[in-house]
Amino acid sequence: MNIDQIEAFLSIVEYGNINEASKHLFISQSSLSTRIKSLEEDLGFSLFIREKGVKKVFLTSCGEEFLKIAKQMNMLKEMSYKIKNLNLSQTLKIASVDAVNNFTFVPLYKSFMQLNKNIKLDIKTHHSNEIHNLVATSEADIGFVYNEIKHPDVISKPIFRELNYLVCHKDSNYYDDIELSKLDLSKEIFINWGRDFYQWHFHFFGENTKKLLTVNTGSLLYHYLNEPGNWSIAPMSVIKSFKESGNIVYYKLKNTPPPKICYMVTRKNKNLFDEDKISKFENLMMEFIESNYSICTFHTWMME
């Protein structure tokens, strides 16, 4: 059994007949048939159902099973050819929600770039419901989401949680352990941090049709917190970026909002090269999380 035979087999499966497959491989039909016959002799079983006068070929039951193996062998061949480029450059594609990309993981991304010169980061921001599909279709290697969605082709696991606080201008009449009833609902800048947060918000505030405005990313909050009395609820990573201005403060709420739990999403079936670069990022990511308790924390109960 050799690579040429595997390539011949996969080409016939792809194009449906020997004539088209031979054109694709730039070899004669007889040469292609010889490769398949030799492969079948090596394997000890027939791969195709042969019917006189029928151009389209169909796989036998053994051929169906061998197809899975042939695809893996072809993938290994392609991976082998890529080895020479491993030390040149690779790309790690990350799809994440806004708060992670623009706040929580900014120091992590910078650190990874410094430590892994041969791996380029491709970072894009999406909503949670989009990210699972991007990872499943290999458009992203890693995803970070706040809403876990069950998907047959991806694995998701919790990696950190962030507590939510009241955030407002320093001249607002708000304070630590403030009761929710003391908040001016007409001054709220609403952002939905996920299902659990939305349920909590609805329980205490209802639809709040009086709110000042709604935004969909943490980076938009700052522009509307410059007026005393305006308020929102945000995680510490977002709040830390605002505090540098000196005008923004945060307080604990008496009825604490649920924490935001971030999930890392990866494909179930990854090749060895993807496994390697994802593993490098994940190891550094866990070091970052464990050393930044003021921003985000990991708890074993999140794995239960």
C-alpha positions in Angstrom: 0.0 0.0 0.0 1.4 3.4 -0.9 0.4 7.1 -1.2 -0.3 6.9 -4.9 -2.9 4.1 -4.3 -4.6 6.0 -1.5 -4.7 9.1 -3.8 -6.2 7.0 -6.6 -8.9 5.6 -4.3 -9.9 9.0 -2.9 -10.0 10.6 -6.3 -12.5 7.9 -7.6 -14.6 8.4 -4.5 -14.6 12.2 -5.0 -15.3 12.2 -8.8 -17.6 9.2 -8.9 -16.0 7.5 -11.9 -12.6 6.3 -13.2 -12.6 8.6 -16.2 -12.9 11.9 -14.3 -10.6 10.7 -11.5 -7.8 9.8 -14.1 -8.2 13.3 -15.6 -7.7 14.9 -12.2 -4.6 12.8 -11.5 -3.2 13.2 -15.1 -2.8 9.5 -15.6 -4.5 7.0 -17.9 -7.6 5.0 -16.9 -5.7 1.8 -17.2 -3.0 3.1 -14.8 -5.6 4.2 -12.3 -7.4 0.8 -12.5 -4.0 -0.9 -11.9 -3.4 1.1 -8.8 -6.9 0.2 -7.4 -6.5 -3.4 -8.2 -3.1 -3.5 -6.5 -4.5 -1.8 -3.5 -7.4 -4.3 -3.3 -4.9 -7.2 -3.5 -2.9 -5.7 -0.6 -6.0 -5.2 1.5 -7.6 -8.5 0.6 -11.1 -7.1 -0.2 -12.9 -5.2 -3.0 -13.3 -1.5 -2.6 -15.8 -0.8 -5.4 -19.0 -2.5 -6.7 -18.3 -3.0 -10.4 -21.3 -3.3 -12.8 -20.9 -3.6 -16.5 -22.1 -0.6 -18.4 -22.4 1.6 -15.3 -19.9 4.5 -15.3 -20.6 5.7 -11.7 -18.8 3.6 -9.1 -20.1 2.8 -5.6 -18.2 1.7 -2.5 -18.6 -1.8 -1.0 -19.2 -2.0 2.8 -15.5 -2.7 3.2 -14.8 0.3 0.9 -17.0 2.5 3.2 -14.9 1.6 6.2 -11.6 1.9 4.4 -12.6 5.4 3.3 -12.3 6.7 6.9 -8.8 5.3 7.1 -7.8 6.6 3.7 -8.9 10.1 4.7 -6.7 9.9 7.8 -3.8 8.6 5.8 -4.1 11.5 3.3 -4.3 14.0 6.2 -1.1 12.6 7.7 0.5 13.0 4.2 -0.5 16.6 4.1 0.7 17.2 7.6 4.1 15.6 6.8 4.6 18.1 3.9 3.9 21.0 6.3 6.6 20.0 8.7 9.3 22.0 6.9 7.2 25.2 7.4 6.6 24.7 11.1 9.5 26.8 12.2 8.6 29.6 9.7 5.1 30.7 10.6 1.8 29.5 11.9 -1.5 31.3 12.6 -3.7 30.8 15.6 -7.2 32.0 14.8 -9.2 33.2 17.8 -12.9 34.1 17.7 -14.1 35.7 20.9 -16.8 37.9 22.5 -15.9 41.6 22.8 -15.1 41.8 26.5 -12.5 39.0 26.3 -10.8 40.4 23.2 -10.8 44.1 24.2 -10.4 43.8 28.0 -9.7 40.5 29.8 -7.2 38.9 27.5 -5.4 41.9 26.0 -2.3 41.3 28.3 -2.4 37.5 27.5 -2.4 38.1 23.8 0.5 40.5 24.0 2.4 38.0 26.2 1.7 35.1 23.8 3.0 37.1 20.9 6.3 37.9 22.7 6.9 34.2 23.7 5.8 32.6 20.4 7.4 34.6 17.5 6.5 31.9 14.9 2.8 31.8 15.8 0.8 34.8 14.5 -2.5 35.6 16.2 -5.6 36.3 14.1 -8.1 37.8 16.5 -11.7 38.5 15.6 -14.7 39.6 17.7 -18.1 37.9 17.3 -21.2 37.1 19.3 -21.3 33.8 21.3 -23.9 32.1 19.0 -21.6 32.7 16.0 -18.4 31.5 17.6 -19.4 27.8 18.0 -20.0 27.5 14.2 -16.8 29.3 13.3 -14.8 26.8 15.5 -16.8 23.8 14.1 -16.0 24.8 10.5 -12.3 25.5 11.2 -12.7 29.2 10.6 -11.4 29.6 14.1 -9.1 27.4 16.2 -10.3 28.7 19.6 -13.4 30.5 20.7 -14.3 32.3 23.9 -18.0 32.7 24.7 -20.2 33.6 27.7 -23.2 31.4 26.5 -22.4 27.7 26.2 -24.2 26.1 23.2 -24.3 22.4 22.7 -22.7 21.6 19.4 -21.8 18.0 18.1 -18.5 19.1 16.6 -17.0 21.2 19.4 -15.8 20.9 23.0 -16.5 23.7 25.5 -15.1 24.0 29.0 -15.3 26.8 31.6 -12.0 28.6 32.1 -12.8 31.6 34.3 -15.5 33.7 35.9 -15.8 37.4 36.5 -17.9 39.1 39.1 -20.2 42.0 38.0 -20.4 45.4 39.7 -22.3 48.6 39.5 -20.2 51.1 37.5 -20.9 54.8 37.3 -19.4 58.3 37.3 -17.7 59.2 40.6 -20.1 62.1 41.3 -23.2 59.8 41.2 -25.2 59.3 44.4 -24.4 55.6 44.5 -22.5 53.6 47.1 -21.3 50.1 48.2 -24.0 47.5 48.9 -26.6 49.7 47.4 -30.1 48.3 47.0 -31.4 47.9 43.5 -34.4 50.0 44.3 -32.2 53.0 44.8 -30.9 53.0 41.2 -32.5 55.4 38.7 -33.8 53.1 36.0 -34.0 56.0 33.5 -30.2 56.3 33.8 -29.3 52.7 33.0 -27.0 51.8 30.2 -28.0 48.2 29.5 -25.8 45.5 28.2 -26.7 41.8 28.1 -23.9 39.8 29.6 -25.5 36.4 28.9 -28.6 34.3 29.7 -28.0 34.1 33.5 -27.5 37.9 33.7 -30.5 38.6 31.6 -32.7 36.4 33.8 -31.4 38.2 36.9 -31.9 41.6 35.3 -35.5 40.7 34.3 -36.3 39.4 37.8 -35.3 42.7 39.5 -36.0 45.3 36.8 -38.5 43.8 34.4 -38.1 45.0 30.8 -37.1 48.5 32.1 -38.5 50.5 29.3 -37.2 53.7 30.9 -33.5 52.8 30.5 -31.2 55.4 28.9 -29.9 53.2 26.1 -28.8 49.7 25.2 -25.3 48.8 23.9 -24.0 45.4 22.8 -20.2 45.7 23.6 -18.3 46.6 26.8 -16.2 49.1 24.8 -19.2 51.3 24.2 -20.1 51.7 27.9 -17.4 54.3 28.7 -18.8 56.9 26.3 -22.1 57.1 28.2 -20.8 57.0 31.9 -19.5 60.5 31.8 -22.7 62.0 33.3 -23.4 61.7 37.1 -26.3 59.3 37.7 -25.7 57.2 34.6 -24.9 53.6 35.5 -24.4 50.1 34.2 -23.3 46.7 35.4 -20.0 45.3 34.1 -17.2 42.8 35.0 -13.9 43.8 36.5 -11.9 43.5 33.3 -14.1 46.2 31.7 -14.2 48.4 34.8 -10.3 48.3 35.1 -10.0 49.9 31.7 -12.3 52.7 32.7 -10.7 53.4 36.1 -7.6 54.9 34.4 -9.7 58.0 33.5 -10.2 58.8 37.2 -13.9 59.6 36.7 -15.3 56.1 36.9 -16.0 54.1 40.1 -17.6 50.8 40.9 -19.6 49.4 43.8 -21.0 46.1 45.0 -24.7 45.6 44.7 -26.8 44.3 47.6 -28.5 41.8 45.3 -25.4 40.5 43.5 -25.7 39.8 39.8 -24.6 36.3 38.7 -20.9 36.1 37.7 -20.0 35.8 34.0 -18.5 32.4 33.2 -16.3 32.3 30.1 -16.0 29.0 28.1 -13.2 28.0 25.8 -14.5 26.3 22.6 -12.4 24.0 20.4 -13.0 21.5 17.7 -13.3 17.8 18.7 -11.2 16.6 15.8 -7.9 18.6 15.6 -4.8 17.7 13.7 -1.4 17.5 15.5 -0.3 20.9 14.4 -3.5 22.6 15.6 -3.2 20.6 18.9 0.3 22.0 19.4 -0.4 25.7 19.0 -3.7 25.5 20.9 -1.9 23.7 23.7 0.8 26.4 23.9 -1.9 29.1 24.1 -3.9 27.2 26.7 -1.0 26.7 29.0 -0.1 30.4 29.0 -3.8 31.3 29.3 -4.2 29.2 32.5 -1.0 30.8 34.0 -2.5 34.2 33.2 -5.9 33.4 34.8 -4.2 31.9 37.9 -2.1 35.1 38.4 -4.9 37.6 37.9 -7.4 37.1 40.7 -8.4 40.8 40.6 -9.8 40.3 37.1 -10.9 36.7 36.7 -10.7 33.5 38.6 -11.0 29.8 38.0 -12.9 27.5 40.4 -13.1 23.7 40.4 -16.9 23.8 40.8 -17.1 25.3 37.3 -16.0 21.9 35.9 -18.9 20.1 37.7 
